[in-house]
Amino acid sequence: MPKDLRKNLILLSMPSICFYFQVHQPYRIKRYSFFDIGKGYPYFEEEGEGDLNNRFVMEKVARKSYIPTNKLLLNLLKKYPDLKISFSFSGVALEQMEKYAPEALETFQDLVKTGRVEVLGETYYHSLAFLYSKEEFRKQVMMNRRKLEEVFSVKPRIFRCTELAYSNEIAKEAEKMGFKGILGEGVDEVLDWRSPNFLYKAKGSDVKLFLKNYRLSDDIAFRFSERSWKEYPLTADKFANWVSQVNGSGEVVNLFMDYETFGEHQWEETGIFNFLEDLPEKVLRNKDNNFLTLSECTERYPVRDEVDVPWITSWADMERDLSAWIGNDMQKDALSKLYELERDVLATEDDDLIDCWRKLQTSDQVYYMSTKGMGDGTVHNYFSPYGSPYDAFIYFVNVLNDFKLKIKNKQKNYAKGDKAKV
């Protein structure tokens, strides 16, 4: 980059805070044993209690996180006209809210109706299809777009790939599908000397790139209640001062995190809701600060440089790559066998089978199989409803073997001229 451009970057001021929240809940696979194969049992638990019961989990998350946080944000939007927020929703999360937590969905709709909450696009099934089938990837993005239009009456302009996965190639795909911007992780190796607090351009396309300020984001999402952290306790006033320090050396502060941060990962007892309630006033106290949606940022700020990311980055673990999902042989084997079924399952033209196949693609299924140790392993264990990554793999493989039998039965029925669903 030319020296004069570096100088100009340093002289700029007035950062816009881009608050983006990811809303996603998977369909978790039940403890499917070898002896269940061929018996036609459902793969996803919806009755009883426990962390494998999808109804139970959604109702719990809605009660602890979605509903109280949405109501708080709705009040804040009324109180602070300059507050703006962005969300993305997986289709499977919206499905489960429709079935199990309609009040939560209504409160999300109320937020979007304010006109100051942007909804981003992503894959319907929160999958890693971009690694295995570009056609399937595009289908799921378009499915998600239709679902957002149905639920919120909006058409997304900005794209957020599953697990904040990003590369030059993913950016090109997003551009082909009509998106004007895309999100990525502010990986140090990618940025080099640059700051995540500017708008960039994806190499090989004209899509505008937002890179997450992972240090400030993780201060809220992961370190907020960590008593050993030297900055504990984190107050809204302290955090707002950190944001204000970007004045003069940045234009955007991209704060990206799971929405379950509020009330589920960080419990109400930690003070996370009080922090969120106080934050807009503390940030806006500095007249140089403001809040913008991501689309508004694409219109206000110019691209400051082109960023080349030939490999795939993500927001997970220390490596910030895809090793959280394809880091061991179990994960690779599970995904390769699943996507090998693409042609056969689509050929059945059975909507239920195709939907089931896609639910098995949800990235959480292989995330639970991670065998990482140390801090990353602790995080994986926290999110997993299974006793071990090996249990997660065994249940997945058993389900996959049963699923193959269903496909074979469907193929036999087609051969007999019987198109009735199995």
Residue pairs with C-beta under 8 A, 6 or more apart in sequence:
1 305
5 304
5 305
9 195
9 198
9 249
9 304
10 248
10 249
11 248
12 248
12 249
12 250
12 251
13 247
13 248
13 288
14 247
14 251
14 288
14 289
14 290
15 197
15 243
15 246
15 247
15 250
15 251
15 252
15 253
15 288
15 289
16 251
16 252
16 253
16 289
16 290
16 291
16 292
16 296
16 297
16 300
16 301
17 243
17 252
17 253
17 255
17 283
17 289
17 290
17 291
17 292
18 86
18 210
18 252
18 253
18 254
18 255
18 291
18 292
18 293
18 294
18 297
19 84
19 85
19 86
19 255
19 291
20 85
20 86
20 87
20 88
20 120
20 160
20 183
20 254
20 255
20 256
20 257
20 294
21 85
21 86
21 87
21 88
21 256
21 257
21 258
21 259
21 261
22 87
22 88
22 160
22 164
22 256
22 257
22 258
22 259
23 66
23 87
23 88
23 89
23 90
23 93
23 108
23 259
24 89
24 90
24 92
24 93
24 126
24 258
25 54
25 57
25 58
25 61
25 90
25 92
25 93
25 96
26 92
26 126
26 359
26 362
26 363
26 364
26 365
27 44
27 54
27 92
27 96
27 359
27 362
28 44
28 45
28 51
28 52
28 53
28 54
28 57
28 364
28 385
29 43
29 44
29 52
29 360
29 365
29 392
29 395
29 396
29 399
30 41
30 42
30 43
30 44
30 45
30 52
30 395
31 52
31 386
31 391
31 395
32 41
32 43
32 395
32 398
32 399
32 402
33 395
33 398
34 398
36 398
36 402
37 398
37 401
37 402
37 405
38 402
38 405
39 402
41 402
43 356
43 359
43 360
43 399
43 402
43 403
44 54
44 359
45 52
45 53
45 54
46 53
46 54
46 55
47 53
47 55
48 56
49 56
50 56
50 385
51 57
51 385
52 385
54 96
54 100
55 96
55 99
55 100
58 96
58 97
58 99
58 100
58 101
59 100
59 101
60 264
61 101
61 260
61 264
62 97
62 100
62 101
62 103
62 104
64 263
64 264
64 267
64 268
65 259
65 260
65 262
65 263
65 264
66 97
66 101
66 104
66 107
66 108
66 259
67 101
67 103
67 104
67 107
68 262
68 263
68 268
68 273
69 259
69 262
69 263
69 273
69 276
70 104
70 107
70 108
70 110
70 111
71 107
72 273
72 276
72 277
73 85
73 111
73 276
74 107
74 110
74 111
74 114
76 83
76 276
76 277
76 280
77 83
77 85
77 111
77 114
77 116
77 117
79 280
80 280
80 281
80 284
82 284
82 290
82 291
83 116
83 280
83 291
84 116
84 117
84 118
84 291
84 292
84 293
84 296
85 111
85 116
85 117
85 118
85 291
85 293
86 117
86 118
86 119
86 120
86 158
86 293
86 294
87 108
87 111
87 112
87 117
87 118
87 119
87 120
87 259
88 119
88 120
88 121
88 122
88 156
88 160
89 108
89 119
89 122
89 144
89 147
89 148
89 151
90 122
90 123
90 124
90 125
90 126
90 144
90 362
91 123
91 124
91 125
91 140
91 143
91 144
91 147
92 124
92 125
92 126
92 359
92 362
93 126
94 105
94 147
94 151
97 104
97 105
97 108
98 105
105 151
108 152
109 151
109 152
111 117
112 119
112 152
112 154
116 293
117 293
118 157
118 158
118 293
118 294
118 295
118 296
119 148
119 152
119 154
119 156
120 156
120 158
120 159
120 160
120 183
120 294
121 141
121 144
121 145
121 148
121 156
121 157
121 158
121 159
121 160
121 177
121 179
122 141
122 144
122 159
122 160
122 161
122 162
123 129
123 137
123 140
123 141
123 144
123 161
123 162
124 140
124 141
124 143
124 144
124 147
124 358
125 140
125 358
125 359
125 361
125 362
126 162
126 362
126 363
126 364
127 136
127 137
127 140
127 162
127 358
127 361
127 362
127 363
128 162
128 163
128 165
128 322
128 325
128 326
128 335
128 361
128 363
128 366
129 136
129 137
129 140
129 339
129 361
130 137
130 161
130 162
130 165
130 169
130 170
130 173
131 312
131 322
131 326
131 335
132 335
132 336
132 339
132 342
133 339
133 342
134 173
136 339
136 342
137 173
138 173
138 177
140 358
141 159
141 177
142 177
145 155
145 156
148 154
148 155
148 156
149 155
156 179
157 179
157 180
157 181
157 295
157 298
158 179
158 180
158 181
158 182
158 183
158 210
158 294
158 295
158 298
159 174
159 177
159 179
159 181
159 182
159 183
159 207
160 182
160 183
161 170
161 174
161 182
161 183
162 363
163 314
163 315
163 316
163 322
163 324
163 325
163 363
164 183
164 184
164 185
164 212
164 256
164 313
164 314
164 315
165 312
165 313
165 314
165 322
166 182
166 183
166 184
166 185
166 209
166 309
166 312
166 313
166 314
167 309
167 310
167 311
167 312
167 313
168 202
168 203
168 204
168 205
168 308
168 309
168 310
170 182
170 312
171 182
171 202
171 203
171 204
171 205
171 207
171 209
172 202
172 204
172 205
172 207
174 182
174 205
174 207
175 202
175 205
175 206
175 207
179 207
180 207
180 208
180 295
180 298
181 207
181 208
181 209
181 210
181 294
181 295
181 297
181 298
182 202
182 207
182 208
182 209
182 210
183 209
183 210
183 212
183 254
183 256
183 294
184 190
184 209
184 210
184 211
184 212
184 309
184 313
185 211
185 212
185 214
185 313
185 314
185 315
185 320
186 196
186 211
186 212
186 213
186 214
186 254
187 313
187 320
190 211
190 307
190 309
190 313
191 211
191 307
194 200
194 305
194 307
195 249
195 250
196 211
196 212
196 213
196 214
196 254
197 213
197 246
197 249
197 250
197 251
197 252
197 253
197 254
198 250
198 251
198 252
198 301
198 304
198 305
199 208
199 209
199 210
199 251
199 252
199 297
199 298
199 301
199 302
199 303
199 304
200 208
200 209
200 211
200 303
200 304
200 305
200 306
200 307
201 207
201 208
201 209
201 303
201 305
201 306
201 307
202 208
202 209
202 306
202 307
202 309
203 306
203 307
203 308
203 309
208 298
208 303
209 307
210 252
210 254
210 294
210 297
211 254
211 307
212 254
212 255
212 256
212 315
213 253
213 254
213 255
214 315
214 320
216 239
216 242
216 243
216 253
216 255
217 254
217 255
217 256
217 257
218 257
219 231
219 234
219 239
219 242
220 234
220 239
220 255
220 257
220 261
220 266
220 275
221 257
221 258
221 261
221 265
221 266
223 229
223 231
223 232
223 234
224 234
224 261
224 266
224 270
224 272
224 275
225 232
225 266
225 267
225 270
225 272
226 232
231 238
233 271
234 275
235 275
235 278
236 275
236 276
236 278
236 279
236 281
236 282
237 278
237 282
239 275
239 279
239 282
240 279
240 282
240 283
240 285
240 286
240 289
243 253
243 283
243 289
244 283
244 286
244 288
244 289
246 253
247 286
247 288
247 289
251 301
251 304
252 292
252 297
252 301
256 315
258 265
261 272
262 272
262 273
262 276
263 272
263 273
266 272
280 291
283 289
283 291
284 290
284 291
292 300
311 321
312 321
312 322
313 320
313 321
314 320
314 321
314 322
314 324
316 324
316 325
317 323
317 324
317 372
317 376
317 379
318 375
318 376
323 372
324 367
324 370
324 372
324 376
324 380
325 331
325 335
325 363
325 366
325 367
325 370
326 332
326 335
326 366
327 370
327 371
327 372
328 369
328 370
328 371
328 389
330 369
330 371
330 389
330 390
330 393
331 366
331 369
331 370
331 393
334 365
334 366
334 369
334 393
334 396
334 397
334 400
335 366
337 397
337 400
338 357
338 360
338 361
338 400
339 361
341 357
341 403
341 404
341 407
342 357
344 407
344 411
345 353
345 354
345 357
345 407
346 354
347 411
348 354
348 407
348 410
348 411
348 414
350 410
350 421
350 422
352 421
353 403
353 406
353 407
353 410
353 421
353 422
356 403
357 403
360 396
360 399
360 400
360 403
364 383
365 392
365 396
366 396
367 380
367 383
367 384
368 380
368 383
368 384
368 385
368 386
368 389
368 392
369 389
369 390
369 392
369 393
369 396
370 376
370 377
370 380
370 389
371 377
371 389
372 380
380 389
384 392
386 392
386 395
406 422
409 422
410 421
410 422
413 419
413 420
413 422
